[in-house]
Amino acid sequence: MKPTLRIQLSLMMFMQFFVWGAWYGQMSKYMTDKLHATGDQVGNAYAAFSIAMIVAPFFVGMLADRYFQAQKVLGVLNLLGAATLFVLTKTTDPDLFFWVMLLYCISFTPTIALANSISMRVMSNPEKEFPAIRVFGTIAWIVVVNLVGFLGVGDKVEIFQIAMIAAAFLGVMAFFLPATPPTATGKTSFAQIIGKDAFVLFKDRSFLVFFISSILICIPLSFYYAWANPSLTDSYKAAFPTADPTSFKIENIMSLGQVSEVLFMLLLPLVYRKLGVKNILLIGLVAWITRFAFFGYGDAGSSTWMLYAAILLHGVCYDFFFVTGQIYTDNKAGEKIKSQAQGLIALATYGVGMFIGSVISGKVKDAYTHANAAGVQTTHWLNVWLVPAGIAAVILVLFLLFFKNTKTTTD
């Protein structure tokens, strides 16, 4: 790959995740503190992303792949996204916020697949070249979360302003990326887009168990994305009541989760060969249970190490279950239905699973939030975190009983 092209693709991937990371983990704190939203309203805002993830494959599959150059679609969507983010910064009603967020997510979620598609289309050897490009996305997330933390704007409208500026930049930059004309011909059916051909994999009981578990584990994952930041903030406020909340640097602490993700991603190939699919997935599930217990029982005073451990376990939780699951799916599917199988998993997890998780997490947070005599709202975070821990425990039992595949290759 030419150095110029490598720089272009790396910058594109960096900006793609810079836009996303600027607001995603911080939105719950902004909505709670500044919009005075309920947990249910926050959960619905996160569910908007999942609704858009369900819509995105249809947009890309029926329009972007067929009629327009991918880089131009990426540019237009990001410019539309920047305009929608501007409207979002002016929206103060939490119910209206949901609808504006839904519009924004509909413009944003297709760009995730488009960025990947553009990269792979212009590479001569995607298997070897893509990981080195994709890692800039994780680096961008670390950078922008730390930027938000250092600026002390994690609960302020600036998180969307940062995303807006970055989206506008990426929107303009996209028009200067290499041309990637549409390649699809003929008709694309609804069944193809949802991965109908991959349904044959459900005849394998172990794959069906994995598929159901992947949807269910997105419920705990939704709790983490929505409530880890506010939970940590409350814990530090309780431990240091007279301190300026911006001095806690919660976003900087949480960025350690992405650092962990990179490290365990590098370890995964070795672990995969040594332990096999089932053992790695089980380790991932145990890590989910452990991290939520740590979030629940840890505090910023005497047991700060639990909070840090919960964050650092993100690499094990995410890589050992989701990335391993993608590899497992790839091996089970074979060449003919590989793309449809991965699309089906993405639609089920980030679409259906995260939608269910976002809605449930908001309702659980409300159930354990009560006002004292002075009208001050207090959330009992231990009770909140025990819910996703319990869900992960049920999935662990399901796996132990019904998942039999231990191979690292196709049966």
BAGU-632860 format. One record per residue (C-alpha): residue number from 1; residue in three letters; x, y, z. Coordinates in steps of 0.001 Angstrom, whole numbers. Example, Ala and Ser with C-alpha at 12.3 -4.5 7.8 and 13.67 -1.06 7.14 Angstrom:
<mardos>
 num residu    east   north      up
   1    ALA   12300   -4500    7800
   2    SER   13670   -1060    7140
</mardos>
This chain:
<mardos>
 num residu    east   north      up
   1    MET       0       0       0
   2    LYS    1277    3455    -882
   3    PRO    2205    5640    2115
   4    THR    -221    8360    1002
   5    LEU   -3104    5896     844
   6    ARG   -2168    4447    4239
   7    ILE   -2238    7927    5771
   8    GLN   -5612    8695    4178
   9    LEU   -7220    5490    5419
  10    SER   -5669    5779    8889
  11    LEU   -6942    9349    9234
  12    MET  -10384    8317    8012
  13    MET  -10583    5509   10587
  14    PHE   -9225    7798   13307
  15    MET  -11858   10458   12633
  16    GLN  -14641    7877   12315
  17    PHE  -14123    6692   15885
  18    PHE  -13161   10142   17159
  19    VAL  -16679   11307   16266
  20    TRP  -18250    8299   17976
  21    GLY  -16101    8320   21099
  22    ALA  -16646   12027   21762
  23    TRP  -20223   11510   22940
  24    TYR  -21144    7841   23278
  25    GLY  -19875    6997   26767
  26    GLN  -20565   10486   28113
  27    MET  -24113   11024   26819
  28    SER  -25756    9493   29892
  29    LYS  -24001   11895   32257
  30    TYR  -24852   14872   30040
  31    MET  -28513   13899   29823
  32    THR  -28771   13220   33553
  33    ASP  -26916   16314   34758
  34    LYS  -27865   18909   32162
  35    LEU  -31190   17737   30722
  36    HIS  -32379   16185   34014
  37    ALA  -33427   13094   32092
  38    THR  -34732    9964   33759
  39    GLY  -32972    6638   33382
  40    ASP  -35704    5554   30990
  41    GLN  -35086    8601   28776
  42    VAL  -31343    7944   28796
  43    GLY  -31930    4293   27932
  44    ASN  -34149    5314   25028
  45    ALA  -31451    7664   23717
  46    TYR  -28975    4789   23643
  47    ALA  -31645    2570   22091
  48    ALA  -31804    5094   19221
  49    PHE  -28316    3969   18241
  50    SER  -29459     337   18133
  51    ILE  -32536    1194   16077
  52    ALA  -30246    2940   13611
  53    MET  -27909     -84   13577
  54    ILE  -30855   -2200   12426
  55    VAL  -31654     312    9667
  56    ALA  -28016     802    8566
  57    PRO  -27514   -2510    6694
  58    PHE  -30592   -1787    4590
  59    PHE  -29283    1676    3723
  60    VAL  -25819     433    2784
  61    GLY  -27051   -2747    1126
  62    MET  -29772   -1179   -1009
  63    LEU  -28365    2270   -1756
  64    ALA  -24670    2793   -1083
  65    ASP  -23525    -496   -2626
  66    ARG  -25660     -22   -5696
  67    TYR  -25928    3572   -6813
  68    PHE  -23226    5802   -5309
  69    GLN  -19499    5881   -4694
  70    ALA  -18889    4848   -1096
  71    GLN  -16548    7718    -244
  72    LYS  -19128   10272   -1416
  73    VAL  -21843    8619     662
  74    LEU  -19479    8730    3650
  75    GLY  -18932   12442    3051
  76    VAL  -22602   13340    2691
  77    LEU  -23641   11320    5745
  78    ASN  -21010   12947    7936
  79    LEU  -21995   16432    6807
  80    LEU  -25642   15611    7527
  81    GLY  -24530   14208   10857
  82    ALA  -22660   17405   11715
  83    ALA  -25776   19454   10941
  84    THR  -27922   17164   13102
  85    LEU  -25415   17383   15944
  86    PHE  -25728   21163   15786
  87    VAL  -29486   20811   16308
  88    LEU  -28789   18341   19125
  89    THR  -26654   20923   20955
  90    LYS  -29674   23239   21005
  91    THR  -32099   20559   22227
  92    THR  -32861   20694   25938
  93    ASP  -36026   18602   26207
  94    PRO  -35005   14960   26897
  95    ASP  -37981   13535   24963
  96    LEU  -37206   15643   21892
  97    PHE  -33538   14752   22380
  98    PHE  -34394   11118   21586
  99    TRP  -35833   11990   18183
 100    VAL  -32924   14221   17212
 101    MET  -30490   11554   18420
 102    LEU  -32335    8956   16330
 103    LEU  -31979   11152   13238
 104    TYR  -28302   11611   13960
 105    CYS  -27695    7889   14504
 106    ILE  -29439    7050   11237
 107    SER  -26864    9240    9492
 108    PHE  -23953    7940   11581
 109    THR  -24334    4166   11864
 110    PRO  -24007    3426    8116
 111    THR  -20632    5194    8139
 112    ILE  -19143    2472   10361
 113    ALA  -19592    -162    7652
 114    LEU  -18719    2330    4910
 115    ALA  -15351    3170    6492
 116    ASN  -14518    -533    6683
 117    SER  -15710   -1118    3128
 118    ILE  -13705    1782    1685
 119    SER  -10572     541    3438
 120    MET  -10886   -3042    2226
 121    ARG  -11882   -2093   -1306
 122    VAL   -8679    -176   -1956
 123    MET   -6352   -2663    -211
 124    SER   -4460   -5314   -2118
 125    ASN   -4373   -7639     912
 126    PRO   -7092   -6695    3437
 127    GLU   -6352   -9631    5772
 128    LYS   -2875   -8278    6461
 129    GLU   -3377   -4551    5901
 130    PHE   -6763   -3834    7530
 131    PRO   -5832   -4482   11214
 132    ALA   -3088   -1847   11044
 133    ILE   -5684     650    9768
 134    ARG   -8494    -387   12116
 135    VAL   -6321      67   15211
 136    PHE   -6397    3835   14576
 137    GLY  -10088    3695   15454
 138    THR   -9321    2407   18940
 139    ILE   -6502    4939   19284
 140    ALA   -8945    7703   18323
 141    TRP  -11416    6577   20991
 142    ILE   -8650    6716   23609
 143    VAL   -7542   10159   22415
 144    VAL  -10979   11776   22326
 145    VAL  -12112   10326   25673
 146    ASN   -8935   11651   27266
 147    LEU   -9470   15014   25564
 148    VAL  -12979   15199   27018
 149    GLY  -11577   14277   30421
 150    PHE   -8745   16820   30368
 151    LEU  -11148   19562   29262
 152    GLY  -13590   18548   32003
 153    VAL  -16581   18586   29643
 154    GLY  -17865   15023   30081
 155    ASP  -21240   16279   31300
 156    LYS  -21448   19306   29007
 157    VAL  -22779   20030   25542
 158    GLU  -19190   20336   24303
 159    ILE  -19074   16550   23778
 160    PHE  -21497   16976   20883
 161    GLN  -19740   20093   19637
 162    ILE  -16454   18169   19451
 163    ALA  -18233   15400   17540
 164    MET  -19870   17968   15243
 165    ILE  -16566   19583   14257
 166    ALA  -14920   16193   13747
 167    ALA  -17857   14957   11629
 168    ALA  -17710   18052    9433
 169    PHE  -13975   17553    8938
 170    LEU  -14437   13887    8034
 171    GLY  -17317   14802    5740
 172    VAL  -15129   17118    3696
 173    MET  -12120   14810    3835
 174    ALA  -14156   11860    2544
 175    PHE  -14546   13462    -895
 176    PHE  -10771   13289   -1314
 177    LEU  -10547    9569    -535
 178    PRO   -9894    7092   -3382
 179    ALA  -12915    6475   -5592
 180    THR  -14849    3358   -4596
 181    PRO  -17659    2931   -7155
 182    PRO  -20656     680   -6453
 183    THR  -20131   -2979   -7256
 184    ALA  -23472   -4615   -6503
 185    THR  -25620   -5657   -9452
 186    GLY  -29116   -7056   -9673
 187    LYS  -31661   -6956   -6874
 188    THR  -30841   -7107   -3191
 189    SER  -33608   -8727   -1190
 190    PHE  -34674   -8117    2387
 191    ALA  -33769  -11736    3161
 192    GLN  -30215  -11302    1873
 193    ILE  -29631   -8180    3949
 194    ILE  -30686   -9851    7197
 195    GLY  -28434  -12790    6361
 196    LYS  -31071  -15430    5508
 197    ASP  -28533  -17803    4007
 198    ALA  -26698  -17873    7332
 199    PHE  -29793  -19251    9094
 200    VAL  -28533  -22722    8175
 201    LEU  -25989  -22312   10975
 202    PHE  -28805  -22526   13529
 203    LYS  -29003  -26268   12850
 204    ASP  -25823  -26472   14915
 205    ARG  -26967  -26358   18551
 206    SER  -23720  -24821   19773
 207    PHE  -23910  -22003   17253
 208    LEU  -27545  -21363   18188
 209    VAL  -26530  -21168   21867
 210    PHE  -23723  -18779   20940
 211    PHE  -26094  -16637   18851
 212    ILE  -28674  -16340   21637
 213    SER  -25930  -15674   24193
 214    SER  -24452  -12936   21978
 215    ILE  -27801  -11133   21984
 216    LEU  -28246  -11567   25735
 217    ILE  -24703  -10458   26659
 218    CYS  -25416   -7153   24900
 219    ILE  -27772   -6365   27771
 220    PRO  -24873   -6160   30288
 221    LEU  -22777   -4406   27632
 222    SER  -25468   -1721   27387
 223    PHE  -25317   -1195   31149
 224    TYR  -21574    -551   30870
 225    TYR  -21788    1967   28047
 226    ALA  -24735    3840   29552
 227    TRP  -23984    3881   33274
 228    ALA  -20293    3266   33964
 229    ASN  -19449    6961   33684
 230    PRO  -22265    8254   35961
 231    SER  -21622    5423   38429
 232    LEU  -17932    6247   38703
 233    THR  -18712    9954   38992
 234    ASP  -21119    9334   41880
 235    SER  -18584    7096   43595
 236    TYR  -15901    9782   43451
 237    LYS  -18358   12454   44592
 238    ALA  -19226   10314   47626
 239    ALA  -15569    9759   48466
 240    PHE  -14525   13397   47869
 241    PRO  -17657   15521   48491
 242    THR  -15821   18853   48585
 243    ALA  -13756   18309   45436
 244    ASP  -14503   19796   42029
 245    PRO  -16121   16958   39989
 246    THR  -14065   17913   36931
 247    SER  -10931   16996   38893
 248    PHE  -11968   13337   38985
 249    LYS  -11087   12881   35290
 250    ILE  -13558   10007   34919
 251    GLU  -13204    9933   31139
 252    ASN   -9435    9590   31436
 253    ILE   -9848    6676   33818
 254    MET  -12369    4993   31522
 255    SER  -10037    5255   28535
 256    LEU   -7990    2514   30196
 257    GLY  -10709     154   28969
 258    GLN   -9745     813   25345
 259    VAL   -6048     409   26196
 260    SER   -6940   -2973   27675
 261    GLU   -8911   -3803   24532
 262    VAL   -5838   -3242   22358
 263    LEU   -3587   -5343   24606
 264    PHE   -5953   -8316   24781
 265    MET   -6614   -8076   21057
 266    LEU   -2902   -8664   20510
 267    LEU   -2961  -11629   22913
 268    LEU   -6080  -13184   21421
 269    PRO   -4477  -15173   18554
 270    LEU   -2148  -16946   21003
 271    VAL   -4912  -17602   23538
 272    TYR   -7246  -18798   20777
 273    ARG   -4788  -21467   19673
 274    LYS   -4069  -22606   23227
 275    LEU   -7544  -22703   24800
 276    GLY  -10134  -23151   22057
 277    VAL  -13426  -21379   21476
 278    LYS  -15482  -22591   24439
 279    ASN  -12855  -21861   27079
 280    ILE  -12201  -18364   25759
 281    LEU  -15917  -17534   25646
 282    LEU  -16316  -18845   29207
 283    ILE  -13409  -16697   30405
 284    GLY  -15081  -13716   28752
 285    LEU  -18369  -14431   30535
 286    VAL  -16667  -14831   33918
 287    ALA  -14951  -11504   33295
 288    TRP  -18348   -9867   32652
 289    ILE  -19689  -11131   35984
 290    THR  -16535  -10068   37831
 291    ARG  -16427   -6568   36370
 292    PHE  -20028   -5781   37326
 293    ALA  -19463   -7113   40833
 294    PHE  -16432   -4812   41054
 295    PHE  -18470   -1845   39814
 296    GLY  -21125   -2609   42408
 297    TYR  -18954   -3278   45444
 298    GLY  -16061    -950   44609
 299    ASP  -15807    2658   45712
 300    ALA  -13443    5548   45173
 301    GLY  -12273    5387   48782
 302    SER  -11003    2144   50262
 303    SER  -11537     -85   47218
 304    THR  -10599    2071   44236
 305    TRP   -8712    -928   42829
 306    MET  -12048   -2642   42153
 307    LEU  -13179     239   39956
 308    TYR   -9922     229   38007
 309    ALA  -10061   -3554   37662
 310    ALA  -13636   -3326   36356
 311    ILE  -12511    -894   33664
 312    LEU   -9391   -2870   32750
 313    LEU  -11473   -6031   32358
 314    HIS  -13086   -4424   29311
 315    GLY  -10448   -5970   27048
 316    VAL  -11162   -9484   28321
 317    CYS  -14934   -8961   28252
 318    TYR  -15088   -7527   24753
 319    ASP  -12271   -9338   22951
 320    PHE  -12766  -12760   24516
 321    PHE  -16474  -12838   23759
 322    PHE  -17287  -10575   20812
 323    VAL  -14070  -10793   18787
 324    THR  -13702  -14513   19515
 325    GLY  -17347  -14878   18528
 326    GLN  -16642  -13214   15191
 327    ILE  -13782  -15648   14576
 328    TYR  -15973  -18584   15613
 329    THR  -18742  -17410   13270
 330    ASP  -16255  -16990   10445
 331    ASN  -15004  -20555   10893
 332    LYS  -18469  -22076   11168
 333    ALA  -19867  -20221    8155
 334    GLY  -17306  -21031    5499
 335    GLU  -16616  -18981    2381
 336    LYS  -20092  -18899     794
 337    ILE  -22054  -17347    3654
 338    LYS  -19244  -15717    5623
 339    SER  -20342  -12125    4964
 340    GLN  -24006  -12844    5640
 341    ALA  -23134  -14638    8881
 342    GLN  -21114  -11680   10164
 343    GLY  -23880   -9305    9126
 344    LEU  -26428  -11419   10953
 345    ILE  -24350  -11385   14152
 346    ALA  -23862   -7604   13926
 347    LEU  -27581   -7010   13347
 348    ALA  -28521   -9280   16261
 349    THR  -26013   -7881   18752
 350    TYR  -25575   -4173   18084
 351    GLY  -29127   -3906   16805
 352    VAL  -31516   -6195   18699
 353    GLY  -29343   -6995   21742
 354    MET  -28168   -3462   22426
 355    PHE  -31695   -2119   21906
 356    ILE  -33097   -4466   24535
 357    GLY  -30160   -3727   26844
 358    SER  -30466      47   26507
 359    VAL  -34161      21   27359
 360    ILE  -33713   -2368   30298
 361    SER  -30695    -515   31705
 362    GLY  -32651    2741   31803
 363    LYS  -35582    1171   33599
 364    VAL  -33305    -579   36115
 365    LYS  -31513    2669   36863
 366    ASP  -34834    4394   37531
 367    ALA  -35983    1517   39751
 368    TYR  -32986    2005   42042
 369    THR  -32957    5819   42027
 370    HIS  -34843    7535   44840
 371    ALA  -35179   11071   46177
 372    ASN  -34400   11883   49815
 373    ALA  -36330   14338   52003
 374    ALA  -34491   17243   50372
 375    GLY  -35449   16033   46902
 376    VAL  -31897   14952   45996
 377    GLN  -31850   11930   43683
 378    THR  -29594    9065   44767
 379    THR  -28920    5916   42765
 380    HIS  -28129    2649   44559
 381    TRP  -25479    1533   42118
 382    LEU  -24807   -1822   43784
 383    ASN  -28353   -2919   42973
 384    VAL  -28036   -1578   39428
 385    TRP  -24799   -3466   38724
 386    LEU  -26025   -6738   40231
 387    VAL  -28646   -6949   37459
 388    PRO  -26181   -7251   34534
 389    ALA  -23972   -9469   36700
 390    GLY  -26926  -11790   37202
 391    ILE  -27741  -11801   33476
 392    ALA  -24133  -12679   32647
 393    ALA  -24256  -15476   35234
 394    VAL  -27352  -16972   33573
 395    ILE  -25602  -16865   30189
 396    LEU  -22567  -18567   31742
 397    VAL  -24738  -21444   32967
 398    LEU  -26400  -21659   29547
 399    PHE  -22990  -21943   27938
 400    LEU  -21698  -24554   30355
 401    LEU  -24731  -26753   29784
 402    PHE  -25351  -26476   26043
 403    PHE  -22273  -25190   24191
 404    LYS  -20114  -28148   23175
 405    ASN  -17820  -26815   20459
 406    THR  -14212  -26580   21640
 407    LYS  -12485  -26491   18265
 408    THR  -10761  -23515   16696
 409    THR  -11668  -24563   13132
 410    THR  -14763  -25509   11247
 411    ASP  -16395  -28811   12198
</mardos>
